[in-house]
Amino acid sequence: MRMIDLIEKKQHRQALTQDEIKWMIDQYTADVVPDYQMSAMAMAIYFNGMNEDERSALTMAMVESGDQIDLSDIEGVKVDKHSTGGVGDTTTLVLAPLVASVGVPVAKMSGRGLGHTGGTIDKLEAIPGFHVELSQQDFSELVNKNKVAVVGQSGNLTPADKKLYALRDVTGTVESIPLIASSIMSKKIASGADAIVLDVKTGAGAFMKNVEQAKELAETMVNIGKSVGRQTMAVISDMSQPLGNAIGNGLEVKEAIDTLKGQGPEDLTELCLVLGSQMAYLGGAADSLEEARTLLEANLKNGKALEVFKTFVEAQGGDASVADDPDSVLPVAAYTKEVLADQDGVVSEIIADQIGIAAMMLGAGRETKESQIDLSAGLYLHKKVGDKVSAGESIATLYSNKAISDEVGERVLTNVKLSDSATEPTLVYDIVQ
C-alpha cells in the first residue's frame, strides 16, 4: 500500500477498507508515514467524513496501536463514564461511589487536566494522602473488594491517538466528528470497560456549541461502541453555564461530598442521577433506567453512597474524615475575595468558558503541562441562571494562594450577565442509546 493512494481515495469521497485503515495507523505510529501525509489525510476526513465501518475500523486500529487493559479478573460488568469536558464537571467524584453503592463495579482510569481546572486525578489529590498510582493487581483487588477504585492512566494506551491528536491540534482538523469520536472511544475501549456511558456537553463551555453537533457526536460514539461489542449509551447535557457552583479542585471535592449527602446543587445532583442510572442499568443492577434511578436516590438519602466514598478514599490512602468535615481536611486558600453585583437584576447567562478561565487565573488549572495546580484555588458561584441579584450582593467568592487581581473579579462580573428576566437552560437535552 501507499499512503498517497489512500489520501487520494479519501479526497474522492471513497471509503477506506479496514485493512487500509489498520495499515495507515500502524505505519503512522511506527513513524513510517510522515506527519505531512497524515495531515493531508486528516484534512480529507475533515471535509469528506467517514462512514460507520470506517469510524469503527479507525477506532479499533488506534486501540490496537498500544496496550489494552485487561479487567477480566474484576467480577461483574465494568462500566466506564466519559465526559467531553466542561467547567465544574464534578460528576466522576459523585458517580464512582454512588454507582458502586448499588453493586456495579467502577474501575475508573482518569487523567489530569489541562485547562480550566484539574482532571479527576488532580481533584482526588486534594484529599491528603490519596494516591492514584496502583498496580494492576491492587487496582483489581480494590474494585472486587469495594466495587470502586480510581487510578491515573498508565501504560502505553492508544499511542496512535496521542500522535494524531497533537497533529490535529496544529492543522485545524480538531473539529471533525469521526476523528473526535474515534479518539474518545479508542481510549475508553483500550481501558477495558464492558459498557460505556458518555456525557456529551453542549453550550458555551463545551466543545460542541449546539445541540445538533452534540447529538451527531453522541450517535457516532454510541454506534462505534456497539459495533465493537461494548454496551454504550450517551446523554447530551448542557454546559452553557458551569455545572454546580464550585470550580476548582478542593472546592469540587467538597461539593461532591455535599452531593453524596443529598445536599448538593440541583443541576449536579440531577445529572449524576441521569448518568448514574445508565451506568447502573448497563451494569445489571436494575431492569430499567427508572428502577436504577430509584436505587441511586435511596442511597443518597440513606447515607450508603457516602459510606462507599469513605471506604474508597481510605482504601487509596486518603483521609476519610474529609467526608465528615471537609473544611478542616481540604487545602485552604490564603486569599479570598468577593465579586459583588453592580446592579439589581436576574442572572440571564453565565458564560462557562470565561468563568473557567477566571478559575485558571486563580491557579485552579494548567495553562501548560508544566504548570503547577493550586489545589485550594478556584471560585464558588453563589448565583446561577434564573436567580435574582441585588446590587452589592456577592455573585461569587474567589480563592487563591496568590494575591487576587482585580482583573479576575472583573472577568467574573463581566461574564455573569444580568437582565430583567431569564430562561433557565435545559440540563439534559436528549439520551442516545
ChimeraX attribute file (.defattr): number of C-alpha atoms within 10 A of each C-alpha:
attribute: neighborCount
match mode: 1-to-1
recipient: residues
	/A:1	9
	/A:2	10
	/A:3	20
	/A:4	13
	/A:5	10
	/A:6	20
	/A:7	21
	/A:8	14
	/A:9	15
	/A:10	21
	/A:11	18
	/A:12	11
	/A:13	14
	/A:14	15
	/A:15	19
	/A:16	20
	/A:17	14
	/A:18	17
	/A:19	11
	/A:20	18
	/A:21	21
	/A:22	20
	/A:23	17
	/A:24	22
	/A:25	23
	/A:26	18
	/A:27	16
	/A:28	20
	/A:29	21
	/A:30	13
	/A:31	11
	/A:32	12
	/A:33	18
	/A:34	13
	/A:35	14
	/A:36	11
	/A:37	15
	/A:38	20
	/A:39	19
	/A:40	18
	/A:41	20
	/A:42	24
	/A:43	21
	/A:44	20
	/A:45	20
	/A:46	19
	/A:47	13
	/A:48	16
	/A:49	21
	/A:50	22
	/A:51	13
	/A:52	16
	/A:53	16
	/A:54	20
	/A:55	25
	/A:56	25
	/A:57	22
	/A:58	29
	/A:59	30
	/A:60	24
	/A:61	24
	/A:62	28
	/A:63	25
	/A:64	20
	/A:65	23
	/A:66	17
	/A:67	15
	/A:68	17
	/A:69	16
	/A:70	13
	/A:71	18
	/A:72	13
	/A:73	11
	/A:74	20
	/A:75	14
	/A:76	16
	/A:77	20
	/A:78	23
	/A:79	28
	/A:80	25
	/A:81	26
	/A:82	19
	/A:83	17
	/A:84	16
	/A:85	17
	/A:86	27
	/A:87	27
	/A:88	28
	/A:89	22
	/A:90	26
	/A:91	25
	/A:92	22
	/A:93	24
	/A:94	24
	/A:95	26
	/A:96	28
	/A:97	29
	/A:98	30
	/A:99	32
	/A:100	27
	/A:101	26
	/A:102	22
	/A:103	17
	/A:104	26
	/A:105	29
	/A:106	30
	/A:107	26
	/A:108	24
	/A:109	19
	/A:110	20
	/A:111	15
	/A:112	17
	/A:113	21
	/A:114	17
	/A:115	19
	/A:116	27
	/A:117	33
	/A:118	26
	/A:119	21
	/A:120	24
	/A:121	22
	/A:122	24
	/A:123	23
	/A:124	24
	/A:125	19
	/A:126	22
	/A:127	25
	/A:128	16
	/A:129	15
	/A:130	19
	/A:131	18
	/A:132	20
	/A:133	14
	/A:134	16
	/A:135	11
	/A:136	13
	/A:137	11
	/A:138	13
	/A:139	22
	/A:140	21
	/A:141	16
	/A:142	20
	/A:143	23
	/A:144	18
	/A:145	14
	/A:146	19
	/A:147	26
	/A:148	29
	/A:149	27
	/A:150	26
	/A:151	21
	/A:152	17
	/A:153	16
	/A:154	16
	/A:155	11
	/A:156	13
	/A:157	23
	/A:158	26
	/A:159	19
	/A:160	23
	/A:161	25
	/A:162	13
	/A:163	14
	/A:164	21
	/A:165	17
	/A:166	11
	/A:167	18
	/A:168	20
	/A:169	11
	/A:170	10
	/A:171	14
	/A:172	13
	/A:173	20
	/A:174	18
	/A:175	13
	/A:176	19
	/A:177	22
	/A:178	24
	/A:179	23
	/A:180	18
	/A:181	24
	/A:182	26
	/A:183	22
	/A:184	17
	/A:185	24
	/A:186	25
	/A:187	20
	/A:188	24
	/A:189	26
	/A:190	22
	/A:191	24
	/A:192	20
	/A:193	22
	/A:194	21
	/A:195	23
	/A:196	27
	/A:197	25
	/A:198	25
	/A:199	25
	/A:200	29
	/A:201	30
	/A:202	27
	/A:203	21
	/A:204	20
	/A:205	24
	/A:206	23
	/A:207	17
	/A:208	20
	/A:209	16
	/A:210	15
	/A:211	18
	/A:212	12
	/A:213	15
	/A:214	26
	/A:215	22
	/A:216	14
	/A:217	21
	/A:218	26
	/A:219	18
	/A:220	22
	/A:221	31
	/A:222	22
	/A:223	22
	/A:224	27
	/A:225	26
	/A:226	16
	/A:227	16
	/A:228	13
	/A:229	11
	/A:230	19
	/A:231	19
	/A:232	26
	/A:233	25
	/A:234	25
	/A:235	24
	/A:236	22
	/A:237	23
	/A:238	27
	/A:239	30
	/A:240	25
	/A:241	26
	/A:242	28
	/A:243	26
	/A:244	25
	/A:245	23
	/A:246	27
	/A:247	32
	/A:248	33
	/A:249	33
	/A:250	30
	/A:251	28
	/A:252	29
	/A:253	26
	/A:254	23
	/A:255	26
	/A:256	28
	/A:257	23
	/A:258	19
	/A:259	24
	/A:260	27
	/A:261	20
	/A:262	20
	/A:263	14
	/A:264	18
	/A:265	16
	/A:266	14
	/A:267	17
	/A:268	22
	/A:269	23
	/A:270	14
	/A:271	21
	/A:272	23
	/A:273	26
	/A:274	19
	/A:275	25
	/A:276	26
	/A:277	27
	/A:278	31
	/A:279	33
	/A:280	30
	/A:281	21
	/A:282	25
	/A:283	26
	/A:284	17
	/A:285	19
	/A:286	19
	/A:287	12
	/A:288	14
	/A:289	20
	/A:290	13
	/A:291	14
	/A:292	24
	/A:293	21
	/A:294	13
	/A:295	20
	/A:296	24
	/A:297	16
	/A:298	14
	/A:299	22
	/A:300	20
	/A:301	14
	/A:302	12
	/A:303	14
	/A:304	20
	/A:305	28
	/A:306	26
	/A:307	19
	/A:308	23
	/A:309	27
	/A:310	20
	/A:311	15
	/A:312	24
	/A:313	26
	/A:314	15
	/A:315	18
	/A:316	21
	/A:317	14
	/A:318	20
	/A:319	18
	/A:320	23
	/A:321	14
	/A:322	20
	/A:323	21
	/A:324	14
	/A:325	12
	/A:326	20
	/A:327	13
	/A:328	10
	/A:329	18
	/A:330	21
	/A:331	18
	/A:332	17
	/A:333	17
	/A:334	12
	/A:335	14
	/A:336	17
	/A:337	17
	/A:338	15
	/A:339	21
	/A:340	19
	/A:341	18
	/A:342	15
	/A:343	13
	/A:344	15
	/A:345	19
	/A:346	22
	/A:347	23
	/A:348	21
	/A:349	20
	/A:350	25
	/A:351	20
	/A:352	24
	/A:353	21
	/A:354	21
	/A:355	29
	/A:356	26
	/A:357	21
	/A:358	25
	/A:359	29
	/A:360	26
	/A:361	21
	/A:362	26
	/A:363	26
	/A:364	33
	/A:365	31
	/A:366	20
	/A:367	18
	/A:368	10
	/A:369	10
	/A:370	8
	/A:371	11
	/A:372	12
	/A:373	21
	/A:374	26
	/A:375	28
	/A:376	25
	/A:377	30
	/A:378	31
	/A:379	30
	/A:380	21
	/A:381	20
	/A:382	15
	/A:383	18
	/A:384	20
	/A:385	21
	/A:386	18
	/A:387	15
	/A:388	17
	/A:389	21
	/A:390	14
	/A:391	12
	/A:392	12
	/A:393	16
	/A:394	17
	/A:395	22
	/A:396	22
	/A:397	18
	/A:398	23
	/A:399	27
	/A:400	23
	/A:401	16
	/A:402	14
	/A:403	12
	/A:404	16
	/A:405	11
	/A:406	10
	/A:407	11
	/A:408	19
	/A:409	19
	/A:410	13
	/A:411	15
	/A:412	27
	/A:413	19
	/A:414	14
	/A:415	16
	/A:416	24
	/A:417	16
	/A:418	24
	/A:419	15
	/A:420	10
	/A:421	14
	/A:422	17
	/A:423	11
	/A:424	13
	/A:425	16
	/A:426	11
	/A:427	19
	/A:428	19
	/A:429	15
	/A:430	15
	/A:431	19
	/A:432	16
	/A:433	15
